[in-house]
Amino acid sequence: MLVGMPAPVLDTLRGGLVVSCQANPGSPLRDPFIIGQLALAAVMGGARGVRIQGFADVEAVRAVTDVPIIGLTKTDRDDTDVYITPTAAEGVRLAELGAQIVALDATRRPRPEPLAEMIGTIHAAGAQVMADISTLDEALAAMDAGADIVGTTLSGYTPYSRPGPDPDWTLLDELRVAGVPFVAEGRLNTPADAARALTAGAAFVVVGSAITRPDVVTGWFARAVQDATQSS
């Protein structure tokens, strides 16, 4: 099965930009109110939806905007390397808080719960499922398990997938040729990258760090300036 279930919310995102508004622990932006304001700024700039991590942030963003939310959790567990929404209960809670789409790790790494069961439970809660994958084989397995769409989010984050620093253009080509509906996410750091991903067949694109993480972007500039200084 390569075609997900009908999903009007996914249709509203098609051909558009989704902005990931997240802040790591220790960041001065790590506050649900601030994440809500980042989401509003992204929507003001033309984002059709937002990708939001954590229950408090999803709740805060839903309170200030009605655009589609792709919700996820990031949970460290001793029993698995799966990090993004590792359990169905977390996915259900995200749906209850207003996430119309739940993103989850669909890599082949050992997981605490069977993927198909997780997807079925989240569907029953009223949300669509975006399966974050790192390879074509994982994408095919996720669609067979009932996912509505896959995302290239985890390419480079598994030991068997292609490393960065550039977007995994080869994976995008593989997904298009295989007929898998996909979202381009990961290392899309310029407007040209986002446009190229859509041309490569992505249903829509998700951009995070280049838009909503000023600490990361500042680091890019700082390193470039330092390198130029050292070479002069």
N, C-alpha and C positions, 0 to 999 in steps of 0.2 A: 504494500500500500504506500503510494508516494504522495497522495493528496490528502491533506488534513480535512477535518470536518468543516462545514461552512462556518465562517467566522466574520460577521460584519465588522467587528472591531478591528480585525486585521485588515479588512478592506479599506477602512478609513486611514490606515497608516501607509497604504501602498504608494510607492513612489515618493515617499516623504522622509523627513528626518525625525528621529527620536533622540533625545538628549538624555544621557545617563547623568543623573545628579546624585553623586555620592561623595562622601568625605570619610577618610580613614580615621580610626581612633588616633587622637593626638593632634589632628588638624584643627585650626581655629574655626573652620567651617563645620565642625562636627556638632551640629545642633539641629533638631527637627525644624525649628523656625527658619533657620538659614537655608536648609535644604528646600523648604517650601518657597522661599524667595528666589532661589536659584531656578527652581522649576518655573515659576512665574516669568522670570527673565527669559528663560529658554522659549517658552510659549510666545512671549512678546516678540522674540526674534524670528519666529516662524516654525518652531518645532510642533509637530503634530501629536507627539506623545512624549512621555518621559519614562525612564527606567530608574526605579527607586529601590534601595536596599533597606530592609528592616521594617518592623511593624510600626514603630513610632514615626518614621519618615513617610511611609505610605499613608498613614492616617493624616499627617500634617499636610501632605501634598494634596490628598483628596479633599481636604477642607477648603483649599484655596483655588482649585481648578477642576474642571470636569473633563480634561483631555484624557485619553487612554493612558493607564499606568501599567507598565510591565514591572511587576513586583518580584522581589527575591529576598532571600536571607543569605547571610554568610555565617556559617556555623562551624567552628572547629570541633572535631570529634576525635576521640582516641581510636575508634574502630574503623575509620575510613578516611581516605584522602578527598572524598567528595565534600565540597565546600559550599557550593551554591544550592540552597534549598534542598537539603539532603533527605527530608521527610515529608510525607503527605500532609501531616498535621500543620507544618509550617506553611505549605502551599494553601491549605484551606483557610488558615487565619489571614493570609494575605488577601485572599478573595473576599473574605468577610469585611476587611478594612477598605475595600474599594479597588483592588487591582483586578482589571479585567483579563489580564494575561499574567500567568505565573511562569517565571523562568526557572529552570532547574538544570543541574548537571546531568547530562546524558552520556558521559564518557563511559568507556568500558572498564573503568576502575571498579573494584569491588565496592558495593554500595549497601547501606543498611536496610533498604527496602527495594523490592522488585520495581523496575521502572514502569512496567505496564500497569501495575496496581496503583502506583502513585498517580500516574496520568489519569486513570479512571476516577480516582477519588477527587482529584482537583476538578475534573470535568463535572462531576456530580455537584460540586460546590458552586458551579456556575462560571468558572474561569476557563480560558483557553490556555494552552501550554506551549511555551517556547523552549525547545530542548537545546541547551548549549552543548555544542559538540566540538571535537578537534580534528576529526577525520571524516571522510566520506562514508566508511563502513559504519561509524557511530551514527551518522545522519540517517542512513537507511534503516538501521535497527530502531532508532527513535521513532521514525515514521511508522514502522511496523508495530511499535508499541502503542501507537495512538496519538503521538504528538501532532499538533496543528501546524507547526513550522519549526525549523531548526535555526540556530544562530551559530556563527563561526567564532563565537566569543572565546572558546577555550583552546583554539589553535595556538600552539606554542607553550601551553601550560600543562601539557602532558608529555612525558618523556619520549613518546613515540610519534608526536606530531611535529610539524615543521616549526623551527624557531623563528623569531623575528630578526631584525627590528621592523621590517616592512610588513604590510598586510599580506595574508596568505592568499595571493591572487590565484594560485594553482587550485586551492580548495574551492574557491568561488567558481572557477571554471568546471571543476569536477561535479559540483552540485548542480550547476545549470545543465550540463550534458546529461546527468542522471535524472533530471526532471524533479529534483527535490526542491520544494518551496523553502527559501532560506532568507535569513536576515544577515547582512554584513555587519559584523561588530569585531573590533579589535585592531588597534594600531592604525585607525583611520585618523590621521593627524592633520590633514589639510582638506580644504573644500574640494580640491582636485581628486583626492582619494575617495571622498564620499561620492562624487559624481561618477568616477570610474567604477565604483562598486555597483551602482545602479545600472550602468551600462553593461556590467558583467552578469546581470540577471537577478540581483538582489531585489526582494519585494520592497524593502526599505532599509535604511541604514541607521545604526546606533553609534553615536559619537559621545565620548565621555571626557577623558582627560583634557583633550585639546580645547574644550569649551568650559568645563566647570571645575578644573583643578588648577588654579593659578600657581600653586606651589610646584606642580609638575612642569607646567609650561615655563615658569620662571627658570627652573633648572635647565631646560633646553637652551634658553638664551644665555644663561650664566656660563654653561659649559662651552658654548660656542665662542663667547667673548674671551673666556680663559684660554681656549685653544688658540685663538687668533693672537692673543697677547704673547703667549709662549713661543709662537712661531715667527713673531716679528723681530 
